[in-house]
């Protein structure tokens, strides 16, 4: 194909993000940060007013969110933010544990000095957010930390798989961020030290222990709310 033809194709696909995509992302962000909590009734007119759009892109976003398991559509009742079951939580957190344990092992073998410095900076940011009781910032710092460990693994396929579960992990982590508190960042800091000295076996073990503590805390919190 000629350069003129390539430019024509590029011109056809370079367009702003469709409104329905922007609305989908906005609602999903409200769900994953728990601004819209599990079980919350979602009213199209209210969401449209909040987002400053018509009902049509909201309706399209709700259908997509339903297909992806974020929203439950109940005939005759409306749409509700999905409430995860204990089984769903276990399945996701088990997958996360496997991916991140391997990521930590590989990170100990492959992490660059720059990546180690970034991990330390994220630990500091997480501690600061914890002291401010800023749950949203804690969740973000935690997600950034784990993503950086995965990137430091040097395994692109592993990083892509981890990215696919990132948003759901944030959703499950939000309720326990305050409970785990500084202990979580102590565990992160110890992991960084092990990665820096290249102890792959210990890094894998520490990450497994870390994700297991988060899983147990999540279930303890959910059981406490439901009982």
C-alpha positions as CSV (number, residue, x, y, z in Angstrom):
1,X,0.0,0.0,0.0
2,X,1.3,3.5,-0.8
3,X,2.1,6.1,1.8
4,X,-1.0,8.1,0.6
5,X,-3.2,5.0,1.1
6,X,-1.7,4.5,4.6
7,X,-2.4,8.1,5.6
8,X,-6.0,7.7,4.4
9,X,-6.5,4.7,6.6
10,X,-4.9,6.4,9.6
11,X,-7.2,9.3,9.1
12,X,-10.3,7.1,9.2
13,X,-9.4,5.6,12.6
14,X,-8.0,8.6,14.4
15,X,-11.2,9.9,16.0
16,X,-12.2,10.8,19.6
17,X,-13.3,8.1,22.0
18,X,-17.0,7.4,21.4
19,X,-19.3,8.8,24.0
20,X,-20.6,5.3,25.0
21,X,-17.0,4.3,25.7
22,X,-16.4,7.3,27.9
23,X,-19.6,6.7,29.8
24,X,-18.7,3.0,30.2
25,X,-15.3,3.9,31.6
26,X,-16.8,6.5,34.0
27,X,-19.4,4.1,35.4
28,X,-16.9,1.3,35.7
29,X,-14.5,3.6,37.6
30,X,-17.4,4.5,40.0
31,X,-18.0,0.8,40.5
32,X,-14.3,-0.3,41.0
33,X,-13.6,2.6,43.4
34,X,-16.9,1.6,45.2
35,X,-18.4,5.1,44.8
36,X,-21.2,2.9,43.6
37,X,-21.2,0.0,46.1
38,X,-22.2,-3.6,45.5
39,X,-26.0,-4.0,45.4
40,X,-26.5,-0.3,44.6
41,X,-29.6,0.3,42.4
42,X,-28.5,2.1,39.2
43,X,-31.0,4.5,37.7
44,X,-30.3,5.5,34.2
45,X,-31.7,9.0,34.6
46,X,-29.7,9.7,37.7
47,X,-26.5,8.4,36.1
48,X,-27.2,10.4,32.9
49,X,-27.7,13.6,35.0
50,X,-24.5,12.9,37.0
51,X,-22.4,12.3,33.9
52,X,-24.1,15.1,31.9
53,X,-25.2,12.8,29.0
54,X,-28.4,11.4,27.6
55,X,-29.8,8.1,28.7
56,X,-28.8,6.2,25.5
57,X,-25.1,6.0,26.1
58,X,-25.8,5.1,29.8
59,X,-28.1,2.3,28.6
60,X,-25.4,1.0,26.2
61,X,-22.8,1.1,29.0
62,X,-25.1,-0.8,31.4
63,X,-25.6,-3.6,28.9
64,X,-21.9,-3.9,28.4
65,X,-21.2,-3.8,32.1
66,X,-23.9,-6.5,32.6
67,X,-22.2,-8.7,29.9
68,X,-18.9,-8.3,31.8
69,X,-20.4,-9.2,35.2
70,X,-20.1,-5.7,36.8
71,X,-23.9,-5.1,36.7
72,X,-26.9,-7.3,37.3
73,X,-30.0,-6.6,35.2
74,X,-33.1,-7.8,36.9
75,X,-36.3,-7.8,34.8
76,X,-39.0,-5.7,36.5
77,X,-36.5,-4.2,39.0
78,X,-33.8,-2.6,37.1
79,X,-30.0,-2.6,37.2
80,X,-27.8,-3.2,40.3
81,X,-24.1,-3.2,40.9
82,X,-23.1,-6.8,41.1
83,X,-22.5,-8.2,44.6
84,X,-19.6,-10.7,44.4
85,X,-20.0,-14.1,46.0
86,X,-17.4,-15.7,48.1
87,X,-16.7,-18.2,45.4
88,X,-16.1,-15.5,42.8
89,X,-13.7,-13.7,45.2
90,X,-11.8,-16.9,45.8
91,X,-11.5,-17.7,42.1
92,X,-10.2,-14.2,41.3
93,X,-7.8,-14.0,44.3
94,X,-6.5,-17.4,43.5
95,X,-5.7,-16.4,40.0
96,X,-4.1,-13.2,41.2
97,X,-2.0,-15.1,43.7
98,X,-0.6,-17.4,41.1
99,X,0.2,-14.6,38.6
100,X,1.8,-12.4,41.2
101,X,3.8,-15.0,42.9
102,X,5.4,-15.9,39.6
103,X,5.8,-12.1,38.9
104,X,7.7,-11.6,42.1
105,X,10.0,-14.6,41.5
106,X,10.9,-13.3,38.0
107,X,11.2,-9.7,39.2
108,X,13.9,-10.8,41.7
109,X,15.8,-12.1,38.7
110,X,15.1,-9.3,36.2
111,X,14.2,-6.0,38.0
112,X,16.3,-3.0,37.0
113,X,17.6,-0.5,39.6
114,X,15.1,2.0,38.2
115,X,12.2,-0.4,38.8
116,X,13.4,-1.1,42.3
117,X,13.5,2.7,43.0
118,X,10.0,3.0,41.6
119,X,8.8,0.2,43.9
120,X,10.3,2.0,46.9
121,X,8.6,5.3,45.8
122,X,5.2,3.5,45.6
123,X,5.7,2.0,49.1
124,X,6.3,5.5,50.4
125,X,3.2,6.8,48.5
126,X,1.1,4.0,49.9
127,X,2.3,4.7,53.5
128,X,1.5,8.3,53.1
129,X,-2.0,7.6,51.7
130,X,-2.6,5.2,54.6
131,X,-1.7,7.8,57.2
132,X,-4.2,10.2,55.5
133,X,-6.8,7.5,55.5
134,X,-7.2,8.2,51.7
135,X,-8.6,4.8,50.6
136,X,-8.7,5.7,46.9
137,X,-5.1,6.7,46.9
138,X,-4.1,3.5,48.9
139,X,-5.9,1.3,46.4
140,X,-4.2,3.1,43.5
141,X,-0.8,2.9,45.1
142,X,-1.3,-0.8,45.8
143,X,-2.4,-1.5,42.2
144,X,0.6,0.5,40.8
145,X,3.0,-1.4,43.1
146,X,1.7,-4.8,42.0
147,X,1.7,-3.8,38.3
148,X,5.3,-2.6,38.6
149,X,6.3,-5.9,40.1
150,X,4.7,-7.7,37.2
151,X,6.3,-5.4,34.7
152,X,9.7,-6.0,36.4
153,X,9.2,-9.7,35.7
154,X,10.1,-9.1,32.1
155,X,7.4,-11.5,31.0
156,X,5.0,-9.6,28.7
157,X,2.4,-12.4,28.6
158,X,2.3,-12.5,32.4
159,X,1.9,-8.7,32.5
160,X,-1.0,-8.8,30.0
161,X,-2.8,-11.5,32.0
162,X,-2.3,-9.5,35.2
163,X,-3.6,-6.4,33.6
164,X,-6.8,-8.2,32.7
165,X,-7.7,-8.8,36.3
166,X,-6.3,-5.5,37.6
167,X,-9.7,-3.7,37.9
168,X,-11.4,-6.6,39.6
169,X,-8.5,-6.9,42.1
170,X,-8.9,-3.2,42.9
171,X,-12.6,-3.7,43.4
172,X,-12.0,-6.5,45.9
173,X,-9.1,-4.7,47.6
174,X,-11.0,-1.5,48.3
175,X,-13.0,-2.8,51.3
176,X,-9.9,-4.1,53.1
177,X,-7.4,-1.3,52.2
178,X,-8.0,0.4,55.5
179,X,-8.0,-2.8,57.5
180,X,-4.7,-4.0,56.1
181,X,-3.3,-0.6,56.8
182,X,0.5,-0.2,57.4
183,X,1.0,-4.0,57.7
184,X,0.4,-4.3,53.9
185,X,3.1,-1.7,53.2
186,X,5.5,-3.4,55.6
187,X,5.0,-6.6,53.5
188,X,5.5,-4.6,50.3
189,X,8.7,-3.1,51.6
190,X,10.1,-6.4,52.6
191,X,9.3,-7.7,49.2
192,X,11.2,-4.9,47.5
193,X,14.3,-5.7,49.6
194,X,14.1,-9.3,48.6
195,X,13.7,-8.4,44.9
196,X,16.6,-6.0,45.1
197,X,19.0,-8.7,46.4
198,X,17.8,-11.2,43.8
199,X,16.3,-13.8,46.1
200,X,13.7,-15.3,43.7
201,X,12.5,-18.1,45.9
202,X,12.0,-15.8,48.9
203,X,10.2,-13.2,46.7
204,X,7.8,-15.8,45.5
205,X,7.1,-17.0,49.0
206,X,6.6,-13.5,50.3
207,X,4.2,-12.6,47.6
208,X,2.2,-15.8,48.2
209,X,1.9,-14.9,51.9
210,X,1.0,-11.3,51.1
211,X,-1.9,-12.2,48.7
212,X,-3.1,-14.9,51.1
213,X,-3.4,-12.4,53.9
214,X,-5.4,-10.1,51.6
215,X,-7.7,-12.9,50.7
216,X,-8.3,-13.9,54.3
217,X,-8.9,-10.3,55.3
218,X,-11.4,-9.8,52.5
219,X,-13.4,-12.9,53.6
220,X,-13.3,-11.8,57.2
221,X,-14.7,-8.4,56.2
222,X,-17.4,-9.8,54.0
223,X,-18.5,-12.3,56.6
224,X,-18.6,-9.6,59.2
225,X,-20.8,-7.4,57.1
226,X,-23.1,-10.3,56.1
227,X,-23.5,-11.7,59.6
